[in-house]
């Protein structure tokens, strides 16, 4: 039976190399904090902000969607037999992920895995017809590898996303179908990698679309395993963007607009991100100004946020500049396979990274509104408008930063695996508020996890926040149990989400697996064999993990979740 691993990341597992890395990481984080502007250091240490991946500060970027077709190494497969080409291509994918995973701090993705690899295999004179069995074996093996491997930094898994579903030719459809089927059949304890199904009218959204059958297959897989998740290409924020250029990286990262003309995610990154603790600002407003009117509270909150955000803007630019000045030899895999939209060997790092995003994140909007106005925003229409006004205000400032600095600033609806508990713990030592007593802050703009709102209503209320959160966001529907066999019901929720403005959608439910016999369901004692040795798989912050490894704050949140 696994025991809780006290660390900052639910994906971590203990190892000798990991312990060595962690010791070095702590030293480097202290070095970074001691070397940056004392104002930024103070804001971070006192819990006003969280500078993510401090150990990577000035050394590398956050995440990347691969431009896999740019310099694919076709010569590696010259003169090989068909079976060898298939097996070695999927080995190459694993190798690529392992190598790039140690060149950056965040997630990696393929924007169109099905379409791109159909092209690659066709160029290698490999047809899926007659080779279905070897393809299925290779894809299943790859999935299990991603699920089980924890070698990144000697301790953690690779945050990989396969975006699929827009390919309508036979080969691309086969790859999407096989990826989903293989994940579905791989076993109850297989919960990685992330698979994102892109929903788009004319391709798969409606019954008359050529890939609608793949959407139903995907939803049936989700009903069993919570994956795939869904990128809704027809939502308000994305409907005018080429869906083939859209991609989810990490647990929610969105990279689309580019003032330098490279629209979409392919070959582009989020460079750095820092999150602001919204409840802290609200707590200070109420402590110092308890008798303000609602409008005055809102105004005071905005001005306080803006003061912090201006400091964060400067900190992000500092990190961006240092990353641009880092040693190009820290990126050997990108140099070899040209996975970025610019050739960094020819153009240099700054010419590449200027296409990336710099994101200011936020967490705890629902707690913020409750602190300021005494009620939850999703229970009061006036307060919902206040919540939207705050997010709109933040987005407007980020747009101004973009215009002023000529860098791609964006607003990130932060997931907050570590900081949901870290911020709350720091604030509990300074303030006495009922919102702190639950020991975590709610992700981004999300409605409280114990709201018990109907699923459709939750999506309708959260949808408008997606339009403002252009750096990335997600909405979840929490179900009481696995909705097995109810693909049509999930499809109805997908449609409601699209119409509500939701950009990225996930379905959650408690998934318990018996360690003795493998039975899956929702239980404390296995109904099949009576064992109490249970593995609990939950979605922690955009990706699935085993609950025993959750951080303290996320453990509290997970146990507090109620079905929509």
C-alpha positions as CSV (number, residue, x, y, z in Angstrom):
1,X,0.0,0.0,0.0
2,X,1.4,3.4,-1.0
3,X,2.1,6.0,1.7
4,X,1.7,9.7,1.2
5,X,4.8,11.3,-0.2
6,X,5.3,14.7,1.4
7,X,6.4,16.8,-1.5
8,X,5.3,19.7,-3.7
9,X,4.1,17.6,-6.6
10,X,1.7,14.7,-6.6
11,X,3.5,13.1,-9.6
12,X,6.8,12.7,-7.6
13,X,8.1,9.4,-6.4
14,X,11.1,8.9,-4.1
15,X,14.4,7.9,-5.5
16,X,18.1,8.5,-4.8
17,X,18.5,10.7,-7.8
18,X,15.4,12.5,-6.9
19,X,16.7,13.2,-3.4
20,X,19.9,14.6,-4.8
21,X,17.9,16.8,-7.2
22,X,15.7,18.0,-4.4
23,X,18.7,19.1,-2.3
24,X,20.1,21.0,-5.3
25,X,16.8,22.5,-6.1
26,X,16.4,24.0,-2.6
27,X,19.9,25.6,-2.9
28,X,19.1,27.0,-6.4
29,X,15.8,28.3,-5.3
30,X,17.4,30.2,-2.4
31,X,20.1,31.5,-4.7
32,X,17.4,32.8,-7.1
33,X,15.4,34.5,-4.4
34,X,18.6,36.1,-3.0
35,X,19.6,37.4,-6.4
36,X,16.3,38.9,-7.6
37,X,14.8,42.2,-6.7
38,X,14.1,42.2,-2.9
39,X,10.6,43.4,-3.6
40,X,9.8,40.3,-5.7
41,X,11.5,38.1,-3.1
42,X,9.4,39.6,-0.3
43,X,6.2,39.2,-2.2
44,X,7.0,35.5,-2.9
45,X,8.1,34.6,0.6
46,X,5.2,36.4,2.3
47,X,2.6,34.7,0.1
48,X,1.4,37.5,-2.0
49,X,2.7,35.8,-5.1
50,X,4.2,32.5,-6.2
51,X,7.0,32.4,-8.7
52,X,6.6,29.0,-10.3
53,X,9.5,26.7,-10.9
54,X,12.0,28.9,-9.1
55,X,14.8,26.4,-9.7
56,X,14.5,27.0,-13.5
57,X,14.6,30.8,-13.2
58,X,16.6,32.2,-16.1
59,X,17.7,28.8,-17.3
60,X,14.8,27.4,-19.3
61,X,11.2,28.0,-20.5
62,X,8.0,26.3,-19.1
63,X,6.2,24.3,-21.8
64,X,6.3,23.5,-25.5
65,X,4.0,22.2,-28.3
66,X,6.3,20.4,-30.7
67,X,6.7,21.3,-34.3
68,X,7.2,17.6,-34.9
69,X,7.2,17.8,-38.8
70,X,9.8,20.5,-39.0
71,X,12.9,18.3,-38.8
72,X,11.6,14.7,-38.2
73,X,14.7,12.4,-38.5
74,X,13.5,10.3,-41.4
75,X,17.1,9.2,-42.1
76,X,17.1,7.2,-38.9
77,X,14.5,4.8,-40.4
78,X,16.1,4.4,-43.8
79,X,16.3,0.8,-45.0
80,X,14.4,-0.6,-42.0
81,X,11.6,-3.1,-42.3
82,X,8.0,-1.9,-41.7
83,X,7.7,-3.5,-38.3
84,X,11.0,-1.9,-37.2
85,X,9.9,1.5,-38.5
86,X,6.7,1.3,-36.5
87,X,8.3,0.2,-33.3
88,X,11.2,2.6,-33.5
89,X,9.0,5.6,-34.3
90,X,7.1,5.1,-31.0
91,X,10.5,4.5,-29.3
92,X,11.6,7.8,-30.8
93,X,8.5,9.6,-29.2
94,X,9.4,8.3,-25.8
95,X,13.1,9.3,-26.3
96,X,12.0,12.7,-27.4
97,X,9.8,13.3,-24.4
98,X,12.5,12.1,-22.0
99,X,15.1,14.4,-23.5
100,X,13.0,17.5,-23.9
101,X,11.6,16.9,-20.4
102,X,15.0,17.6,-19.0
103,X,15.4,20.8,-21.1
104,X,12.3,22.6,-19.8
105,X,10.2,22.9,-16.6
106,X,6.7,22.2,-17.8
107,X,4.5,20.2,-20.2
108,X,5.0,18.9,-23.7
109,X,2.4,18.3,-26.4
110,X,1.6,17.2,-29.9
111,X,-1.0,19.5,-31.4
112,X,-2.2,17.0,-34.0
113,X,-0.7,13.6,-33.1
114,X,-3.0,11.7,-35.4
115,X,-2.6,13.9,-38.5
116,X,1.2,14.5,-38.1
117,X,2.1,10.9,-37.5
118,X,-0.1,9.7,-40.3
119,X,2.0,12.0,-42.5
120,X,5.2,10.7,-41.0
121,X,4.4,7.1,-41.5
122,X,3.2,7.7,-45.0
123,X,6.4,9.4,-45.8
124,X,8.2,6.4,-44.5
125,X,6.1,4.2,-46.9
126,X,4.3,2.6,-44.0
127,X,0.5,1.9,-44.2
128,X,-1.6,1.1,-41.2
129,X,-3.6,-1.4,-43.3
130,X,-2.1,-4.8,-42.7
131,X,-0.1,-3.5,-39.7
132,X,-2.9,-2.8,-37.3
133,X,-1.6,-5.4,-34.7
134,X,1.9,-4.0,-34.5
135,X,0.5,-0.4,-34.3
136,X,-1.8,-1.3,-31.4
137,X,1.0,-3.1,-29.5
138,X,3.4,-0.1,-30.0
139,X,0.8,2.5,-28.9
140,X,-0.2,0.4,-25.8
141,X,3.4,0.0,-24.8
142,X,4.0,3.8,-25.2
143,X,0.9,4.6,-23.0
144,X,2.1,2.2,-20.3
145,X,5.6,3.8,-20.4
146,X,4.2,7.3,-20.0
147,X,2.1,6.1,-17.1
148,X,4.7,4.2,-15.2
149,X,7.9,6.2,-15.8
150,X,9.2,8.6,-13.1
151,X,12.7,9.4,-14.4
152,X,12.3,13.1,-15.0
153,X,14.6,14.7,-12.5
154,X,15.0,11.3,-11.0
155,X,11.5,11.3,-9.5
156,X,8.6,12.6,-11.5
157,X,6.6,11.7,-14.6
158,X,6.5,13.6,-17.9
159,X,3.6,16.0,-18.5
160,X,2.6,14.9,-22.0
161,X,-0.5,15.7,-24.0
162,X,-1.6,14.1,-27.2
163,X,-4.1,16.4,-29.0
164,X,-6.1,14.4,-31.5
165,X,-9.4,14.0,-33.5
166,X,-9.3,16.4,-36.5
167,X,-7.8,14.0,-39.0
168,X,-10.5,12.5,-41.3
169,X,-8.4,10.3,-43.6
170,X,-8.2,6.6,-42.8
171,X,-4.7,6.7,-41.3
172,X,-5.3,9.6,-38.9
173,X,-8.7,8.1,-37.8
174,X,-6.9,4.8,-37.1
175,X,-4.3,6.5,-34.9
176,X,-6.9,8.4,-32.9
177,X,-9.1,5.3,-32.5
178,X,-6.1,3.2,-31.5
179,X,-4.8,5.7,-29.0
180,X,-8.2,5.9,-27.3
181,X,-8.9,2.2,-27.4
182,X,-5.4,1.4,-26.1
183,X,-5.9,3.8,-23.2
184,X,-9.3,2.4,-22.5
185,X,-8.1,-1.2,-22.4
186,X,-4.7,-0.6,-20.8
187,X,-5.8,-1.3,-17.2
188,X,-7.6,0.6,-14.4
189,X,-4.3,1.9,-13.0
190,X,-3.3,3.5,-16.3
191,X,-4.2,7.2,-16.0
192,X,-1.5,8.9,-18.1
193,X,-0.6,10.5,-20.6
194,X,-3.3,13.1,-21.1
195,X,-5.2,12.8,-24.3
196,X,-7.1,15.8,-25.5
197,X,-10.0,15.4,-28.0
198,X,-10.5,18.5,-30.1
199,X,-14.2,19.1,-30.6
200,X,-15.0,21.0,-33.9
201,X,-18.1,21.4,-36.0
202,X,-17.8,19.8,-39.4
203,X,-15.3,17.3,-38.1
204,X,-16.7,15.6,-35.0
205,X,-19.1,17.8,-33.1
206,X,-22.4,16.7,-34.6
207,X,-23.9,13.4,-35.6
208,X,-23.5,14.2,-39.3
209,X,-19.8,14.9,-39.0
210,X,-17.3,12.3,-40.3
211,X,-15.5,11.8,-36.9
212,X,-18.6,11.9,-34.6
213,X,-18.1,8.2,-34.0
214,X,-14.7,9.0,-32.6
215,X,-16.2,11.6,-30.3
216,X,-18.5,8.9,-28.9
217,X,-15.6,6.5,-28.5
218,X,-13.7,9.2,-26.7
219,X,-16.6,10.0,-24.4
220,X,-17.0,6.3,-23.6
221,X,-13.3,6.2,-22.6
222,X,-13.7,9.3,-20.5
223,X,-16.7,7.7,-18.8
224,X,-14.4,5.0,-17.6
225,X,-11.1,6.7,-17.0
226,X,-11.6,10.6,-17.0
227,X,-9.4,10.8,-20.1
228,X,-9.7,12.2,-22.8
229,X,-10.4,15.8,-21.8
230,X,-11.9,18.1,-24.4
231,X,-10.6,21.2,-26.2
232,X,-13.7,23.0,-27.5
233,X,-12.6,24.7,-30.7
234,X,-15.9,26.3,-31.3
235,X,-16.2,28.2,-28.0
236,X,-16.3,32.0,-28.0
237,X,-12.5,32.4,-27.4
238,X,-11.4,29.9,-30.0
239,X,-14.0,29.9,-32.8
240,X,-12.0,32.2,-35.0
241,X,-8.7,30.4,-34.6
242,X,-7.5,27.6,-36.9
243,X,-8.3,24.5,-34.8
244,X,-5.3,22.7,-36.1
245,X,-3.1,25.3,-34.4
246,X,-4.8,24.9,-31.0
247,X,-3.1,22.7,-28.4
248,X,-3.3,22.0,-24.7
249,X,0.1,21.9,-22.9
250,X,0.6,20.8,-19.3
251,X,-2.7,20.8,-17.4
252,X,-4.3,23.8,-19.2
253,X,-1.7,26.1,-20.9
254,X,-3.1,28.1,-23.9
255,X,-0.7,29.7,-26.3
256,X,-2.5,31.3,-29.3
257,X,-2.1,35.0,-30.0
258,X,1.3,36.3,-31.0
259,X,2.2,39.9,-31.7
260,X,5.1,38.5,-33.9
261,X,2.7,36.7,-36.2
262,X,3.1,33.1,-35.3
263,X,-0.5,32.3,-34.4
264,X,-1.3,29.1,-32.5
265,X,0.6,26.8,-30.2
266,X,2.8,24.8,-32.6
267,X,6.5,25.5,-32.0
268,X,5.7,27.9,-29.2
269,X,5.9,28.0,-25.4
270,X,4.8,29.6,-22.2
271,X,8.1,31.1,-21.1
272,X,7.3,31.9,-17.4
273,X,4.4,32.4,-15.1
274,X,3.7,33.8,-11.6
275,X,0.5,33.6,-9.6
276,X,-1.0,36.3,-7.5
277,X,-2.9,35.3,-4.3
278,X,-6.3,37.0,-4.7
279,X,-7.7,36.1,-1.2
280,X,-4.7,37.7,0.5
281,X,-5.5,41.0,-1.2
282,X,-9.2,40.7,-0.2
283,X,-8.3,39.9,3.4
284,X,-6.1,43.0,3.7
285,X,-8.8,45.1,2.1
286,X,-11.3,44.0,4.7
287,X,-8.9,44.2,7.6
288,X,-7.9,47.8,6.8
289,X,-11.2,49.1,5.5
290,X,-14.1,47.1,7.1
291,X,-16.7,49.8,6.5
292,X,-16.3,50.4,2.8
293,X,-19.3,50.2,0.4
294,X,-19.3,47.3,-2.1
295,X,-18.1,49.5,-4.9
296,X,-15.3,50.9,-2.7
297,X,-14.2,47.4,-1.7
298,X,-14.0,46.5,-5.4
299,X,-12.1,49.6,-6.3
300,X,-9.6,49.1,-3.4
301,X,-9.1,45.5,-4.3
302,X,-8.3,46.4,-7.9
303,X,-5.8,49.0,-7.0
304,X,-4.1,46.7,-4.6
305,X,-4.0,43.9,-7.2
306,X,-2.6,46.4,-9.7
307,X,0.2,47.4,-7.5
308,X,1.3,43.8,-7.1
309,X,0.8,43.0,-10.7
310,X,3.1,45.8,-11.8
311,X,5.9,44.2,-9.7
312,X,5.1,40.8,-11.2
313,X,5.2,42.2,-14.7
314,X,8.8,43.4,-14.0
315,X,9.7,40.1,-12.5
316,X,8.4,38.2,-15.5
317,X,10.4,40.4,-17.9
318,X,13.5,39.9,-15.8
319,X,13.0,36.1,-16.0
320,X,12.3,36.3,-19.7
321,X,15.5,38.3,-20.4
322,X,17.6,35.9,-18.3
323,X,16.1,32.9,-20.1
324,X,16.9,34.5,-23.5
325,X,20.5,35.0,-22.3
326,X,20.8,31.4,-21.1
327,X,23.3,28.9,-22.7
328,X,21.8,27.7,-26.0
329,X,23.6,24.3,-25.4
330,X,21.1,23.7,-22.6
331,X,18.6,22.8,-25.4
332,X,20.4,20.0,-27.4
333,X,17.2,18.2,-28.4
334,X,15.6,21.3,-29.7
335,X,18.8,22.2,-31.5
336,X,18.8,18.7,-33.1
337,X,15.1,18.3,-34.0
338,X,14.0,22.0,-34.4
339,X,10.9,21.6,-32.4
340,X,10.4,25.3,-32.1
341,X,8.9,27.8,-34.6
342,X,12.3,29.4,-35.0
343,X,15.6,27.7,-35.6
344,X,17.4,28.7,-32.4
345,X,20.8,27.7,-33.8
346,X,20.4,30.4,-36.5
347,X,18.1,32.9,-34.8
348,X,19.1,32.6,-31.2
349,X,16.9,32.1,-28.1
350,X,15.4,35.6,-27.9
351,X,14.0,35.4,-31.4
352,X,12.3,32.1,-30.4
353,X,11.2,33.1,-26.9
354,X,9.6,36.4,-28.0
355,X,6.9,34.2,-29.6
356,X,6.2,32.7,-26.2
357,X,3.8,33.9,-23.4
358,X,4.5,35.5,-20.1
359,X,1.6,34.8,-17.8
360,X,0.2,36.3,-14.6
361,X,-1.9,33.8,-12.9
362,X,-4.7,34.0,-10.2
363,X,-6.2,31.7,-7.7
364,X,-9.0,31.8,-5.2
365,X,-11.6,34.0,-6.9
366,X,-14.5,32.5,-5.2
367,X,-12.9,33.0,-1.7
368,X,-12.0,36.5,-2.7
369,X,-15.7,37.4,-3.4
370,X,-16.8,35.7,-0.2
371,X,-14.3,37.6,1.8
372,X,-15.2,41.0,0.3
373,X,-18.9,40.7,0.1
374,X,-20.0,37.9,2.4
375,X,-21.3,35.4,-0.1
376,X,-20.2,33.1,-2.9
377,X,-20.3,34.7,-6.4
378,X,-22.3,31.8,-7.9
379,X,-25.1,32.3,-5.5
380,X,-25.7,36.0,-6.2
381,X,-25.9,37.6,-9.7
382,X,-24.5,40.9,-8.4
383,X,-21.5,39.2,-7.0
384,X,-21.0,37.2,-10.2
385,X,-20.8,40.4,-12.1
386,X,-18.2,41.6,-9.5
387,X,-16.2,38.4,-10.1
388,X,-16.3,38.9,-13.8
389,X,-15.4,42.6,-13.4
390,X,-12.2,41.6,-11.4
391,X,-11.1,39.1,-14.1
392,X,-11.9,41.5,-16.9
393,X,-9.8,44.1,-15.1
394,X,-6.9,41.8,-14.7
395,X,-7.1,40.8,-18.4
396,X,-7.2,44.4,-19.5
397,X,-4.0,45.1,-17.6
398,X,-2.3,42.1,-19.2
399,X,-3.4,43.4,-22.6
400,X,-1.8,46.8,-21.7
401,X,1.4,45.0,-20.7
402,X,1.5,43.3,-24.1
403,X,1.1,46.6,-25.9
404,X,3.7,48.4,-23.7
405,X,6.4,45.7,-23.7
406,X,5.8,44.1,-27.0
407,X,5.8,40.7,-25.3
408,X,2.9,38.2,-25.2
409,X,1.5,38.8,-21.7
410,X,-1.5,36.7,-20.9
411,X,-3.8,35.9,-18.0
412,X,-3.6,32.4,-16.6
413,X,-6.3,30.7,-14.5
414,X,-3.9,28.9,-12.3
415,X,-4.4,25.3,-11.3
416,X,-2.6,25.7,-8.0
417,X,-1.6,22.2,-6.8
418,X,1.1,23.5,-4.4
419,X,-0.1,27.0,-3.9
420,X,-3.8,26.2,-3.1
421,X,-2.4,25.0,0.2
422,X,0.7,27.2,0.5
423,X,-1.2,30.5,0.2
424,X,-3.9,29.4,2.6
425,X,-1.4,28.2,5.2
426,X,0.5,31.5,5.2
427,X,-2.7,33.5,5.3
428,X,-4.1,31.5,8.2
429,X,-1.2,32.8,10.4
430,X,-2.2,36.4,9.7
431,X,-6.0,36.4,9.4
432,X,-9.0,34.8,11.0
433,X,-11.5,34.0,8.2
434,X,-13.9,31.1,7.7
435,X,-12.7,30.7,4.1
436,X,-9.2,29.8,5.4
437,X,-10.4,27.1,7.7
438,X,-10.9,24.6,4.9
439,X,-7.1,24.8,4.3
440,X,-7.1,25.3,0.6
441,X,-8.0,28.0,-2.0
442,X,-10.1,27.0,-5.0
443,X,-8.4,26.9,-8.4
444,X,-8.6,30.0,-10.5
445,X,-12.2,31.1,-11.1
446,X,-13.7,27.8,-10.2
447,X,-16.9,27.5,-8.3
448,X,-16.4,25.8,-4.9
449,X,-15.9,22.0,-5.2
450,X,-18.7,21.3,-2.7
451,X,-21.3,23.6,-4.4
452,X,-23.5,20.7,-5.6
453,X,-24.6,22.9,-8.5
454,X,-26.1,21.0,-11.4
455,X,-23.4,20.3,-14.0
456,X,-25.0,22.4,-16.7
457,X,-25.3,25.4,-14.3
458,X,-21.7,25.1,-13.3
459,X,-20.6,25.2,-16.9
460,X,-22.9,28.2,-17.7
461,X,-21.5,30.2,-14.7
462,X,-17.9,29.4,-15.3
463,X,-17.9,29.8,-19.1
464,X,-17.6,33.6,-19.3
465,X,-14.4,33.5,-17.3
466,X,-12.7,31.4,-20.0
467,X,-12.9,34.3,-22.5
468,X,-10.8,36.5,-20.3
469,X,-8.3,33.8,-19.2
470,X,-6.3,33.7,-22.4
471,X,-3.2,32.1,-20.9
472,X,-5.1,28.9,-20.1
473,X,-8.0,27.6,-18.1
474,X,-10.3,24.6,-17.6
475,X,-13.7,23.8,-16.2
476,X,-14.6,20.5,-14.6
477,X,-17.8,18.7,-14.0
478,X,-17.7,16.6,-10.8
479,X,-19.8,13.3,-11.1
480,X,-20.7,11.0,-8.2
481,X,-19.5,7.9,-10.0
482,X,-18.1,6.8,-13.4
483,X,-20.8,7.5,-16.0
484,X,-20.2,4.2,-17.7
485,X,-22.2,3.7,-20.9
486,X,-23.5,7.3,-20.9
487,X,-21.5,8.9,-23.8
488,X,-24.7,10.7,-25.0
489,X,-25.1,12.3,-21.6
490,X,-21.5,13.5,-21.6
491,X,-22.0,14.7,-25.2
492,X,-24.9,16.9,-24.0
493,X,-22.6,18.5,-21.4
494,X,-19.9,19.1,-24.1
495,X,-22.5,21.0,-26.1
496,X,-23.6,23.0,-23.1
497,X,-19.9,23.8,-22.4
498,X,-19.3,25.0,-26.0
499,X,-22.4,27.2,-25.9
500,X,-21.4,28.6,-22.5
501,X,-17.9,29.7,-23.7
502,X,-15.9,26.9,-22.0
503,X,-12.5,26.5,-23.7
504,X,-11.3,23.3,-22.1
505,X,-13.4,20.7,-20.3
506,X,-12.8,17.8,-18.1
507,X,-15.1,15.2,-16.3
508,X,-14.2,14.1,-12.8
509,X,-15.4,11.3,-10.7
510,X,-13.9,9.2,-7.8
511,X,-12.1,6.2,-9.2
512,X,-11.0,3.6,-6.7
513,X,-9.0,0.5,-7.7
514,X,-8.4,-2.6,-5.5
515,X,-4.7,-3.3,-5.2
516,X,-5.4,-7.0,-4.7
517,X,-7.9,-7.9,-7.5
518,X,-8.0,-4.8,-9.8
519,X,-11.7,-4.1,-9.3
520,X,-12.6,-0.5,-10.0
521,X,-15.5,1.7,-8.7
522,X,-16.1,3.9,-5.7
523,X,-15.5,2.1,-2.4
524,X,-13.5,1.9,0.8
525,X,-13.6,-1.9,0.9
526,X,-13.4,-3.9,-2.3
527,X,-16.8,-5.4,-3.1
528,X,-15.1,-8.1,-5.1
529,X,-12.5,-9.5,-2.7
530,X,-13.0,-7.5,0.6
531,X,-9.5,-5.9,0.5
532,X,-9.0,-2.5,2.2
533,X,-5.9,-1.9,0.0
534,X,-7.3,0.7,-2.3
535,X,-5.6,3.1,-4.8
536,X,-7.6,6.3,-5.3
537,X,-7.2,8.1,-8.6
538,X,-8.3,11.7,-8.7
539,X,-7.8,14.8,-10.9
540,X,-5.6,17.0,-8.8
541,X,-4.8,20.1,-10.9
542,X,-5.6,19.2,-14.5
543,X,-3.9,15.9,-14.5
544,X,-4.8,12.6,-12.8
545,X,-2.7,11.2,-9.9
546,X,-2.9,8.9,-7.0
547,X,-4.6,10.7,-4.1
548,X,-2.0,9.4,-1.5
549,X,0.6,11.6,-3.1
550,X,-1.4,14.9,-3.1
551,X,-0.1,18.0,-1.4
552,X,-1.9,18.9,1.9
553,X,-4.1,21.5,0.3
554,X,-5.2,19.3,-2.6
555,X,-5.8,16.4,-0.3
556,X,-8.3,18.6,1.7
557,X,-9.9,19.8,-1.5
558,X,-10.3,16.3,-2.9
559,X,-12.0,15.0,0.2
560,X,-14.4,18.0,0.1
561,X,-15.6,17.5,-3.4
562,X,-19.3,16.9,-4.0
563,X,-21.0,15.8,-7.2
564,X,-22.5,18.3,-9.6
